[in-house]
Amino acid sequence: MRKFVSSVPEYRRTSRGNFKHKLEDILMLVILGRLSKCITRAEILQFGKRHLKRLQAKGLFPYGLPSEATLCRVFQSIDDEKMTDRMSAFAEIFRKEISASATDIICIDGKAMRGTLYDNGRTPDIVSAYSLRSGFTLATDVCKEKSNEIKSVNR
């Protein structure tokens, strides 16, 4: 997982300003928190507080945890497309392991992203493939049109 978080490009101007926390540390906290079923930034920070000594023993957060405002800025500023590409590559590792082992049930589901609009006024549809046995989302794809969901599954 460290290799994955260090592969996400740093978007901040680290040569100027006061940067107490590395981007990879913040991403590691968010991923570990989400894997532990934390959803909100406050829940992720609570998870971090409970496990701070463990995180610091692994070399993360030498100056303590970031604030909720810092997490908010990171969430707002990160390049979603690049992060999606990196997450897909990360999930591919698990997908290969799962497909090499015993049979699994893969759940396919499409959802409309409410609150997000394309230029034509249409909401994008997301198709996800979820491994029931492992509990991981194996792949996601954004469909330009509603009819493209079946094409996404075939990819």
C-alpha positions as CSV (number, residue, x, y, z in Angstrom):
1,M,0.0,0.0,0.0
2,R,3.0,2.3,0.6
3,K,4.1,1.9,-3.0
4,F,0.6,2.9,-4.1
5,V,0.3,6.0,-2.0
6,S,3.8,7.2,-2.9
7,S,2.8,6.8,-6.6
8,V,0.1,9.5,-6.3
9,P,1.6,12.7,-7.7
10,E,2.2,15.5,-5.2
11,Y,0.1,18.5,-6.3
12,R,1.1,20.9,-3.6
13,R,3.9,23.5,-3.8
14,T,6.2,21.8,-1.3
15,S,9.0,24.2,-2.0
16,R,7.0,27.0,-0.5
17,G,4.7,27.1,2.5
18,N,4.5,25.2,5.7
19,F,3.9,21.4,5.0
20,K,3.8,19.4,8.1
21,H,2.2,16.2,6.6
22,K,3.3,14.2,3.6
23,L,0.5,13.6,1.0
24,E,1.3,9.8,1.2
25,D,0.8,9.8,5.0
26,I,-2.6,11.5,4.6
27,L,-3.7,9.1,1.8
28,M,-2.6,6.1,3.9
29,L,-4.7,7.4,6.8
30,V,-7.7,7.8,4.6
31,I,-7.4,4.4,3.0
32,L,-6.9,2.6,6.3
33,G,-9.8,4.6,7.8
34,R,-12.1,3.7,4.9
35,L,-11.1,0.1,5.1
36,S,-12.1,0.3,8.8
37,K,-15.6,1.6,7.7
38,C,-14.9,5.2,8.6
39,I,-16.8,7.5,6.2
40,T,-16.5,11.1,7.3
41,R,-13.4,13.1,7.9
42,A,-14.1,13.2,11.6
43,E,-14.4,9.4,11.7
44,I,-11.1,9.0,9.8
45,L,-9.4,11.4,12.3
46,Q,-10.9,9.4,15.2
47,F,-9.5,6.2,13.7
48,G,-6.1,8.0,13.4
49,K,-6.2,9.1,17.0
50,R,-6.9,5.6,18.2
51,H,-4.0,4.2,16.1
52,L,-1.6,7.1,16.2
53,K,1.2,5.2,18.0
54,R,1.0,2.3,15.5
55,L,1.0,4.8,12.6
56,Q,4.0,6.6,14.0
57,A,5.9,3.3,14.6
58,K,5.6,2.8,10.8
59,G,7.1,6.2,10.2
60,L,3.8,8.0,9.5
61,F,2.8,11.3,11.0
62,P,5.9,12.3,13.0
63,Y,4.2,15.6,13.9
64,G,0.8,14.2,14.8
65,L,-2.4,14.0,12.8
66,P,-3.5,16.6,10.3
67,S,-6.5,18.7,11.1
68,E,-10.0,18.1,9.6
69,A,-9.4,21.3,7.5
70,T,-6.2,19.8,6.1
71,L,-8.0,16.6,5.1
72,C,-10.7,18.8,3.5
73,R,-8.2,20.7,1.5
74,V,-6.5,17.5,0.3
75,F,-9.9,16.0,-0.7
76,Q,-10.8,19.1,-2.6
77,S,-7.5,19.6,-4.4
78,I,-6.4,16.1,-5.4
79,D,-6.7,15.3,-9.1
80,D,-9.6,12.8,-9.3
81,E,-8.7,11.3,-12.6
82,K,-5.1,10.6,-11.6
83,M,-6.3,9.2,-8.3
84,T,-8.8,7.0,-10.1
85,D,-6.1,5.7,-12.4
86,R,-3.8,4.9,-9.4
87,M,-6.7,3.2,-7.5
88,S,-7.5,1.1,-10.5
89,A,-3.9,-0.1,-10.8
90,F,-3.9,-0.8,-7.0
91,A,-7.2,-2.8,-7.3
92,E,-5.8,-4.7,-10.3
93,I,-3.3,-6.4,-7.9
94,F,-6.2,-7.8,-5.8
95,R,-8.3,-8.6,-8.9
96,K,-5.5,-10.8,-10.2
97,E,-5.1,-12.6,-6.8
98,I,-8.9,-13.2,-6.6
99,S,-9.2,-14.5,-10.2
100,A,-6.3,-16.9,-9.6
101,S,-8.0,-18.4,-6.6
102,A,-11.4,-20.2,-6.1
103,T,-14.6,-19.0,-7.8
104,D,-16.1,-15.8,-6.6
105,I,-19.4,-14.0,-7.0
106,I,-18.9,-10.7,-8.8
107,C,-21.7,-8.2,-8.3
108,I,-22.2,-5.6,-11.0
109,D,-24.1,-2.4,-10.2
110,G,-24.7,0.8,-12.0
111,K,-25.6,4.1,-10.2
112,A,-26.3,7.6,-11.3
113,M,-24.1,10.3,-9.6
114,R,-26.5,12.8,-8.3
115,G,-25.3,16.3,-8.0
116,T,-22.8,16.0,-10.8
117,L,-23.7,17.0,-14.4
118,Y,-22.1,16.7,-17.8
119,D,-22.1,19.8,-20.1
120,N,-25.3,18.3,-21.7
121,G,-27.1,18.4,-18.4
122,R,-27.0,14.6,-17.9
123,T,-25.8,12.9,-14.7
124,P,-22.9,10.4,-15.2
125,D,-23.5,6.7,-14.5
126,I,-20.9,4.7,-12.6
127,V,-20.7,0.9,-13.1
128,S,-18.9,-1.0,-10.3
129,A,-17.7,-4.7,-10.1
130,Y,-17.6,-5.9,-6.5
131,S,-16.1,-9.1,-5.3
132,L,-18.4,-10.7,-2.7
133,R,-15.7,-13.0,-1.2
134,S,-13.0,-10.4,-0.8
135,G,-15.2,-7.3,-0.1
136,F,-13.2,-5.2,-2.6
137,T,-14.5,-3.2,-5.5
138,L,-12.5,-4.6,-8.4
139,A,-13.3,-2.0,-11.1
140,T,-15.3,1.1,-11.8
141,D,-16.2,2.8,-15.0
142,V,-17.9,6.0,-15.8
143,C,-20.5,5.7,-18.6
144,K,-21.1,8.6,-21.0
145,E,-24.6,7.3,-21.8
146,K,-27.0,5.1,-19.9
147,S,-26.8,2.5,-22.7
148,N,-23.0,2.2,-22.2
149,E,-23.4,0.3,-18.9
150,I,-23.4,-3.1,-20.6
151,K,-20.4,-2.1,-22.6
152,S,-18.6,-1.2,-19.4
153,V,-19.2,-4.7,-18.0
154,N,-17.7,-6.3,-21.1
155,R,-14.4,-4.4,-20.6
